[in-house]
Amino acid sequence: MGKLPLGLLQQFVLVAREGNLSRAAAQANLTVSALSHQMRQLEERLERRLFDRGPRGVKLTVEGCSLLEAVGEHVDGIERALGRYRVRRDEELTISASPGIMSSWLVPRLPRLVAAHPELELTLHSGSTLVNFEREPVDAGLRYGRGEWAGLHSERLFGEWIAPVAAPELVAAMGGADPSDLARWPLLGEPAPSTRWNDWFEGFGGSRPKRYVAQFGSLDALRHAALEGLGVALGRMVTSKSMIDAGRLQVLGNHYLRVEEAYWLVYPSRSQQHRGLQLFREWLLDEAGDYRQQMLAFRPEDTTVG
């Protein structure tokens, strides 16, 4: 068999952990077909079937689990060691964020960053999967949560409110935006394990629906369903505001629920001395401060989720 190339094992660990060739290929900067070919090459060299391949992704076989257990930790250690020797220019900057905050908040403000620092070479990664900073060449990320990410530096940017939102066409069909009895509206369920609708009814009262019109596995799909008029979603105001301002979504009523989660800038210790991130961080904190000031004029009736 000969010695296996380290690259093959690195790609194997990536695919095994992601369970999805498309996501793994994006992280490895390869095409899906190229990565798939590499995995078949590894299986041929080992004379073992490592993956069960299906329409929803790939799943490790027993042999694949054994290989991951044997090499995964060692591959991580090699990548951490090599990371210290990778040369990165100060102008290079790679940022990760979820699709919602990326498209609705960060990207519209980026022209100001580019104007202030035209020397920066930006790479933006948008995805719902959290970046593993030890394995991926990403300098920082924008995350939604409570700031509890072990081993990372977290700086709070701004908070979030949620409220029922619907397409104007649905509002018209329902006879107006009176949300006094939301149970009669078609409601869209959030991705598990979210309990935001329960929080909403506990905070503002009303009858819970017997069922949701549809349940969604991602916030992106949920947002598109609301835009198409399928039903009412609990919209995050930070990521929904641009669609509300454009008239594509309408808030039902004047109640807003303030949640404990917020938006954060997160980065590993290795990024602290990176000049590109220092410039981005300074700009981002200024933008977040301006945004918080704008939101002071927006004083909705709210309650805090426990």
Residue pairs with C-beta under 8 A, 6 or more apart in sequence:
1 45
1 46
1 47
2 45
4 42
4 45
4 46
6 75
6 78
8 38
8 41
8 42
8 45
9 42
9 71
9 75
10 75
10 79
11 24
11 28
11 30
11 35
11 38
11 39
11 42
12 39
12 42
12 50
12 67
12 68
12 71
13 68
13 71
13 72
13 75
13 76
14 24
14 27
14 28
14 135
15 21
15 24
15 35
15 39
15 51
15 58
16 50
16 60
16 64
16 68
16 72
17 68
17 72
18 24
18 27
18 129
19 57
19 58
19 59
20 57
20 58
21 32
21 35
21 36
21 39
21 57
21 58
22 32
23 127
23 129
24 35
25 31
25 32
25 34
25 35
26 127
27 136
28 35
30 38
39 50
39 51
39 58
42 50
43 49
43 50
43 51
46 67
48 61
48 63
48 64
48 67
49 61
49 63
49 64
50 60
50 61
50 63
50 64
50 67
51 58
51 59
51 60
51 61
51 64
52 58
52 59
52 60
52 61
60 68
76 134
76 135
79 134
79 135
80 134
83 134
83 270
86 137
88 274
89 121
90 274
90 275
90 276
91 119
91 120
91 121
91 276
92 121
92 123
92 276
93 120
93 121
93 122
93 123
93 139
93 274
93 276
93 277
93 279
93 280
94 122
94 123
94 124
94 125
94 137
94 138
94 139
95 106
95 122
95 123
95 124
95 125
95 138
95 139
95 140
95 141
95 142
95 280
96 124
96 125
96 126
96 127
96 131
96 138
96 140
96 141
96 142
97 106
97 124
97 125
97 126
97 141
97 142
97 143
98 126
98 127
98 128
98 142
98 143
98 144
98 219
99 126
99 127
99 128
99 220
100 219
100 220
100 223
100 236
100 239
101 142
101 144
101 238
101 239
101 263
102 124
102 126
102 142
103 126
104 238
104 239
104 240
104 241
104 242
104 243
105 238
105 239
105 263
105 291
106 124
106 142
107 124
108 242
109 287
110 122
112 283
112 287
113 120
113 122
113 280
113 283
114 120
114 122
116 283
117 279
117 283
120 276
120 279
120 280
125 131
125 138
128 218
128 219
128 220
130 141
130 143
131 138
131 141
133 141
133 152
133 267
133 268
133 270
134 268
139 267
139 271
139 274
139 276
139 277
139 280
140 265
140 266
140 267
140 271
140 277
140 280
140 281
141 265
141 266
141 267
142 157
142 263
142 264
142 265
142 266
143 149
143 154
143 263
143 264
143 266
144 160
144 261
144 262
144 263
144 264
145 261
145 262
145 264
146 260
146 261
146 262
147 154
147 156
147 262
147 264
148 154
149 266
151 268
152 266
152 267
152 268
153 266
153 267
153 268
153 269
153 272
154 264
154 265
154 266
155 264
155 265
155 266
155 281
155 285
156 262
156 263
156 264
157 262
157 263
157 264
157 265
157 284
157 285
157 288
157 291
158 238
158 262
158 263
158 288
158 291
158 292
158 295
159 258
159 259
159 262
159 263
160 236
160 237
160 238
160 258
160 259
160 261
160 262
160 263
161 236
161 237
161 256
161 257
161 258
161 259
161 300
161 302
162 196
162 200
162 234
162 235
162 236
162 237
162 256
162 257
162 259
163 234
163 235
163 237
163 251
163 252
163 253
163 255
163 256
163 257
163 300
164 179
164 182
164 185
164 200
164 232
164 233
164 234
164 235
164 251
164 252
164 253
165 226
165 232
165 233
165 234
165 235
165 240
165 244
165 249
165 250
165 251
165 252
166 174
166 177
166 185
166 226
166 229
166 231
166 232
166 233
166 249
166 250
166 252
167 226
167 227
167 228
167 229
167 248
167 249
167 250
168 247
168 248
168 249
168 250
169 229
170 186
170 229
170 230
170 231
170 232
171 177
171 250
171 252
173 229
174 185
177 250
177 251
177 252
177 253
178 252
178 253
179 185
179 252
179 253
179 255
180 206
180 253
181 206
181 207
182 201
182 206
182 207
182 209
182 232
182 252
183 206
183 207
183 208
183 209
183 210
185 231
185 232
185 252
186 213
186 230
186 231
186 232
187 197
187 209
187 212
187 213
187 231
187 232
188 212
188 213
188 214
188 215
188 216
188 222
188 225
188 226
188 230
188 231
188 232
188 233
189 197
189 212
189 214
189 215
189 216
190 196
190 197
190 216
190 219
190 222
190 233
190 234
191 216
191 217
191 218
191 219
191 222
192 215
192 217
196 234
196 257
196 259
197 208
197 234
198 208
199 257
199 259
199 305
200 234
200 257
201 207
201 208
203 255
203 257
203 303
203 305
204 255
204 257
204 303
212 231
213 230
213 231
214 225
214 230
214 231
216 222
216 225
219 236
222 233
223 233
223 235
223 239
223 240
223 243
225 231
225 233
226 232
226 233
226 235
226 249
227 243
227 248
227 249
232 252
234 257
235 244
235 249
235 251
237 244
237 256
238 263
240 249
243 249
244 250
244 251
254 300
254 301
255 300
255 301
255 302
256 300
256 301
256 302
257 302
257 303
257 305
258 302
258 303
258 304
258 305
259 304
259 305
260 304
260 305
260 306
263 288
265 281
265 284
265 285
267 277
267 281
271 277
